[in-house]
Amino acid sequence: MELNRLLLLTSFLLHIKEGHARPMGPVCDKRLIQKYIGEAKDMEKRVSQCQALPTLNGPVILPLVDFNMQQWKSKSDEIKRREILCNLALLVGAVTEAQGQVSQECGFKQLGQLYQHAYTFLLFLQTFGWEEGPWEPDCSPHSTEQTQVTEIFFTYRQLVQGKLRFFFHNLAKDSCD
């Protein structure tokens, strides 16, 4: 697990563009976001194959990450970033809460991997180097309560496949050669 995190960080650092204090890899290299989407799908598939995955004792709060493309396009990059950060913060919190309720080895292991991936994106977007200043976790995204562990993975995949992918695509237009 630590090796995956180190590889992801190394990937980000290897794509730092000269003259910029921000990693450009996930933004400029379209293969990376496709890799992250594939990993999200794989994690979702693996957790669905866990035997006897229990329903959570108490619900976790997940962000609603679906969006309208027209509305999304009309938002500034900073607003999009803050919205994704809010979604990721809520998702990381839900994963942490679920980890405290899942003792089954397969489910716990998958939640650990999901935490690492989501937290890495959270850190990346917090430190990307924005003019608007640092992100403050004072947001309240639209959310829903869930008791199924698989829904946490579904939400993460939707977030990576949707908002994150389109956000990085849009940034690439302005930031990449």
Secondary structure as UniProt FT lines:
FT   HELIX           2..14
FT   TURN            18..19
FT   HELIX           25..28
FT   HELIX           30..48
FT   TURN            51..52
FT   STRAND          60..63
FT   HELIX           69..74
FT   HELIX           77..99
FT   TURN            100..101
FT   HELIX           105..126
FT   TURN            131..132
FT   STRAND          143..146
FT   HELIX           149..159
FT   HELIX           160..164
FT   HELIX           165..175
//
